[in-house]
Amino acid sequence: MENEEQLRRWRLILGGAQNDGTSFSLAKADLQVDKTLEALYDSGRQGGLGASSPNVSRWLGDIRTYFPSSVVQVMQQDALKRLNLTQMLLEKEMLENVTPDVHLVATLMTLSRVIPEKTKDTARQVVKTVVDELMRKLSQPTQQAISGSLNRSVRNRRPRHNEINWPLTIKQNLKHYQSDYQTIIPETLIGYGRKRTALKEVVLCLDQSGSMGTSVVYSGIFGAVMASIPALKTQMVVFDTAVADLTEDLQDPVELLFGVQLGGGTDINGALRYCEQIITRPSDTVLVLITDLFEGGNEKDMRKRFVTLTSAGIQVIVLLALNNDGAPAYDHENAQFLADLGIPVFACTPDKFPDMMAMALSKQDIGQWAAKEEIMLKK
């Protein structure tokens, strides 16, 4: 029985015909699985799904029937690459049958300028499905990590008399109790601090070149979450050869993602120049630049811009990627320059981002944190 199952699996892998050395006959259900695999992976049948969207839609339905969701996502990505199905994503029927994931959202962002009117509502619904799921997963850990960091930072160690937090001050100074006088000497005063509308400023600056697609999706989600925290002033900037400020769209992540135009060149220096203009409190600002550091503009001026920003007291962090896609391609020389300047440069997975921001907002050592979390910093 075990040998029969092994033959069955080899038959599905080899694909039958002249490639098949098993002589194993598949059952009816396995023949359907074989057809879905053959349509995608048989090298002798490029474009085996046919040119019509009904064939593609049927195939998308078949793979969801025969394979688990994790495999479905892999096969969808393979189909986009191997069979040139990008154009077919413009068809409403296909979008209605596709399994939404972050990669598909990145593809739709790339196509947003050419999606026909009849398809736009369906495309938005696909994006909304993914956004809602990511918001559900990421909102709570992000808010908890960042809000906790901000609450710790608001504590004032030199309060005025009307700002003293007496319960915490007494607790902190119990060791200074004077039994002779039956009183506590408050050597350390702890205050509530003067609350401000925003304790910290965050600027997310996103490279919207085509290779950064999934990073832009996650950045948009995190930007929307941080924008909902009253103690943070969050701004969102995207760039290619031009710069667009999408801060007003942070309340609607779906609209924000459709406002991103993936593709085009890269002018990091121009983006940093714009960010420098909108930062009002340098010492209270964290600038997160998400880019692979391949500069298409003036590289010399870009490097000078980084020096200027850090000299002004702005905390700069460069993420080479914000996704789960593995090690990104990046400009090693620029990464080395920034690392030598003391700017943390590394790729970050979405699950690590909330803690990273909490560390940054409390002005702790991001490099030390990254080493502890076994994130490879570029040295």
C-alpha positions in Angstrom: 0.0 0.0 0.0 2.9 2.3 0.9 4.6 1.5 -2.4 1.4 2.2 -4.3 1.1 5.7 -2.7 4.7 6.4 -3.7 4.0 5.4 -7.3 1.0 7.6 -7.3 3.0 10.6 -6.1 5.8 10.0 -8.6 3.2 9.7 -11.4 1.8 13.2 -10.4 5.3 14.7 -10.3 6.5 13.2 -13.6 3.3 14.2 -15.4 2.7 11.1 -17.5 3.3 10.6 -21.3 7.0 10.2 -22.3 8.2 11.4 -18.9 6.3 8.7 -17.0 8.3 5.7 -16.0 5.8 4.4 -13.4 3.1 2.9 -15.6 0.7 3.9 -12.8 -2.9 4.6 -13.6 -4.5 7.5 -11.8 -8.0 7.5 -10.4 -10.5 10.0 -11.8 -9.9 12.6 -9.0 -6.1 12.3 -9.4 -6.5 12.8 -13.2 -8.2 16.2 -12.5 -5.3 17.2 -10.2 -2.9 16.1 -12.9 -4.6 18.3 -15.4 -4.3 21.4 -13.2 -0.6 20.7 -12.7 0.0 20.0 -16.3 -1.7 23.3 -17.4 0.8 25.2 -15.3 4.0 23.2 -15.2 4.2 21.1 -18.4 7.1 22.9 -20.2 5.8 21.6 -23.5 2.5 23.5 -23.1 3.3 27.1 -22.5 0.1 29.1 -22.0 -1.8 25.8 -21.3 -4.6 27.6 -19.6 -5.7 29.2 -22.9 -6.2 32.9 -23.6 -9.7 33.2 -22.4 -10.5 34.3 -18.8 -13.2 31.5 -18.4 -10.4 28.9 -18.7 -8.3 30.8 -16.2 -11.2 31.2 -13.8 -12.0 27.5 -14.1 -8.4 26.6 -13.4 -8.3 28.9 -10.3 -11.4 27.2 -9.0 -9.8 23.8 -9.6 -6.6 24.6 -7.7 -8.7 25.8 -4.7 -10.6 22.5 -4.8 -7.5 20.2 -5.0 -4.8 22.0 -3.0 -4.5 23.7 0.4 -4.5 27.6 0.5 -0.7 27.8 1.0 -0.2 25.8 -2.2 -2.8 27.8 -4.0 -0.9 31.0 -3.4 2.3 29.5 -4.7 0.6 28.2 -7.9 -1.1 31.6 -8.5 2.3 33.3 -8.4 3.8 30.7 -10.7 0.9 31.2 -13.1 1.5 35.0 -13.2 5.2 34.4 -14.0 5.1 31.4 -16.2 2.0 32.0 -18.3 2.0 35.8 -18.4 -1.4 36.1 -16.7 -0.9 39.6 -15.5 -3.1 41.0 -18.4 -5.9 38.5 -17.4 -6.0 40.0 -13.9 -7.8 42.9 -15.6 -10.8 40.6 -16.2 -13.5 40.7 -13.5 -14.3 37.0 -13.9 -10.7 36.1 -13.0 -10.5 38.5 -10.0 -13.7 37.0 -8.6 -12.1 33.6 -8.6 -8.6 34.4 -7.4 -7.5 33.7 -3.8 -6.5 37.1 -2.4 -3.0 37.5 -0.8 -0.4 40.3 -0.4 1.3 39.4 -3.6 -1.9 39.7 -5.6 -2.5 43.1 -4.0 1.0 44.2 -5.1 0.1 43.1 -8.6 -3.1 45.0 -8.6 -1.3 48.1 -7.4 1.0 47.7 -10.4 -2.1 47.5 -12.7 -4.2 50.2 -11.0 -3.8 52.7 -13.9 -5.0 50.3 -16.5 -7.8 48.4 -14.7 -11.0 49.0 -16.6 -14.0 50.6 -14.8 -16.0 47.4 -14.8 -13.2 45.6 -12.9 -12.2 48.4 -10.4 -14.9 47.5 -7.8 -13.9 43.9 -7.9 -10.2 44.8 -7.6 -10.9 47.0 -4.6 -12.9 44.2 -2.9 -9.9 41.9 -3.4 -7.6 44.5 -1.9 -10.0 45.1 0.9 -10.2 41.4 1.8 -6.4 41.3 2.2 -6.2 44.7 4.0 -8.9 43.7 6.5 -7.1 40.4 7.3 -3.8 42.2 7.8 -5.4 44.9 10.0 -6.9 42.2 12.1 -3.6 40.5 12.6 -1.3 43.5 13.0 -3.4 46.3 14.7 -3.3 45.0 18.2 0.4 44.1 18.5 1.4 47.4 16.9 -0.8 49.5 19.1 0.2 47.7 22.2 4.0 47.9 21.5 3.9 51.6 20.4 1.5 52.8 23.0 3.4 51.1 25.8 6.6 52.8 24.6 4.9 56.2 24.4 3.4 55.8 27.9 6.8 55.1 29.3 8.3 58.1 27.6 5.7 60.6 28.9 6.8 60.1 32.5 8.5 63.3 33.7 11.4 63.1 36.1 11.5 66.9 36.8 7.8 67.7 37.2 6.4 71.0 38.4 4.4 70.7 41.7 1.0 70.4 40.0 2.4 67.7 37.7 3.6 65.3 40.4 2.2 61.8 40.3 2.2 61.3 44.1 1.3 57.5 44.2 4.2 56.7 41.9 6.5 59.2 43.7 5.8 57.6 47.1 6.3 54.1 45.8 9.6 55.1 44.1 10.9 56.6 47.4 9.8 54.1 50.0 13.4 53.2 50.6 14.0 56.7 51.8 11.5 56.4 54.6 12.7 58.3 57.8 11.4 56.5 60.8 12.4 59.3 63.2 10.3 61.8 61.3 7.7 59.2 60.1 7.9 60.6 56.6 9.4 59.9 53.2 12.1 62.0 51.6 11.1 62.3 47.9 14.6 62.2 46.3 13.0 61.3 43.0 9.9 63.0 41.7 7.8 61.4 39.1 5.3 63.5 37.2 2.5 62.9 34.7 4.2 65.3 32.3 2.5 67.9 30.1 0.5 66.0 27.6 0.8 67.0 24.0 -1.4 66.0 21.1 1.5 64.1 19.6 4.5 63.0 21.6 6.4 61.7 18.6 6.4 62.1 14.8 6.8 59.2 12.4 7.5 59.6 8.7 7.2 56.4 6.6 8.9 57.0 3.2 8.3 54.3 0.7 10.1 53.4 -2.5 7.3 52.5 -4.9 9.4 50.9 -7.6 8.0 47.6 -8.8 10.4 45.4 -6.6 9.0 46.9 -3.4 5.4 45.9 -3.9 4.7 43.7 -0.9 6.7 46.0 1.3 4.5 48.9 0.3 1.4 46.8 1.2 2.6 46.1 4.7 3.9 49.7 5.1 0.4 51.0 4.2 -1.2 48.8 6.9 1.3 49.8 9.6 0.9 53.5 8.6 -2.8 53.3 9.0 -2.5 51.6 12.4 0.0 54.2 13.7 -2.2 57.0 12.4 -4.9 55.8 14.7 -2.7 56.4 17.8 -3.3 59.9 19.1 0.1 60.3 20.6 1.8 59.8 17.2 1.8 62.1 14.2 2.2 59.8 11.3 3.0 60.9 7.8 3.2 58.7 4.7 5.3 59.6 1.7 5.8 57.4 -1.5 8.2 58.1 -4.3 9.7 57.0 -7.6 11.1 59.8 -9.6 8.4 62.1 -8.1 7.1 62.3 -4.5 3.5 61.9 -3.4 2.3 62.6 0.1 -0.5 60.1 1.0 -0.9 61.1 4.6 -4.6 62.1 4.1 -5.3 58.6 2.9 -4.0 56.9 6.0 -7.6 56.7 7.3 -8.5 54.4 4.4 -5.7 51.8 3.7 -7.5 50.5 0.6 -7.6 54.0 -0.9 -4.0 54.6 0.1 -2.8 51.4 -1.7 -4.7 52.3 -4.8 -3.0 55.7 -4.6 0.4 54.0 -4.9 1.7 53.6 -8.5 4.2 50.8 -8.5 6.9 51.0 -11.1 9.1 53.7 -12.5 12.5 55.1 -11.5 13.9 55.9 -8.1 14.9 59.3 -6.7 15.7 58.7 -3.0 17.5 62.1 -2.7 14.3 63.9 -3.8 12.2 61.9 -1.4 14.5 62.7 1.6 14.5 66.4 0.6 10.7 66.4 0.8 10.7 64.5 4.2 13.2 67.0 5.6 10.7 69.8 4.7 7.7 68.3 6.5 9.6 67.3 9.7 8.9 70.0 12.4 10.5 68.4 15.5 13.7 66.6 14.5 14.6 65.3 17.9 11.2 63.7 18.3 11.0 62.2 14.8 11.6 58.7 13.5 12.1 58.5 9.7 11.6 55.0 8.3 12.9 54.8 4.7 11.8 51.6 3.0 14.0 51.1 -0.1 16.5 48.8 -1.7 18.9 51.8 -1.9 19.3 51.6 -5.7 19.5 55.3 -6.4 18.5 56.5 -9.8 19.0 60.2 -8.9 22.0 62.0 -7.5 23.7 59.4 -5.2 26.3 61.9 -3.9 23.6 64.3 -2.8 21.5 61.4 -1.4 24.4 60.5 0.9 24.9 64.1 2.0 21.1 64.3 2.7 21.4 61.3 5.1 24.3 63.1 6.9 22.2 66.3 7.2 19.2 64.4 8.6 21.1 62.5 11.3 23.0 65.7 12.2 19.7 67.4 12.8 18.8 64.8 15.4 16.3 62.8 13.3 16.4 59.1 14.0 16.7 57.4 10.6 16.1 53.7 10.0 16.4 52.1 6.5 14.5 48.9 5.8 15.6 47.1 2.7 12.3 45.2 2.8 9.2 44.9 5.0 7.8 41.6 4.1 8.2 37.8 4.4 9.8 37.3 1.0 13.3 36.5 2.2 16.6 38.3 1.6 16.2 41.3 -0.8 18.5 42.6 -3.5 20.0 45.9 -2.5 22.8 48.4 -3.1 25.6 47.1 -0.9 27.8 50.2 -1.2 25.0 52.6 -0.1 24.1 50.2 2.8 27.7 50.1 3.9 27.9 53.9 3.8 24.7 54.2 6.0 25.9 51.6 8.4 29.2 53.5 8.8 27.1 56.6 9.5 25.4 54.8 12.3 22.0 54.3 10.5 20.5 50.9 11.0 20.1 49.1 7.7 18.3 45.7 7.5 15.3 43.8 6.2 12.4 43.4 8.6 9.5 41.0 8.7 6.0 42.3 9.5 5.9 40.5 12.9 9.1 42.3 14.0 8.0 45.8 12.9 5.8 46.8 16.0 8.7 46.0 18.4 11.2 47.8 16.2 9.0 51.0 16.2 8.6 50.7 20.0 12.4 50.6 20.4 12.9 53.5 18.0 10.3 55.7 19.7 11.8 55.2 23.1 15.3 55.9 21.5 16.8 52.6 22.3 19.6 51.0 20.3 18.0 49.5 17.1 21.2 47.8 16.1 21.4 46.0 19.5 17.8 45.0 19.2 18.3 43.7 15.6 21.2 41.6 16.7 19.2 40.2 19.6 16.3 39.4 17.2 18.9 37.7 14.9 18.1 40.2 12.1 21.2 40.6 9.9 22.4 44.2 9.9 24.4 45.3 6.9 27.9 46.2 8.1 
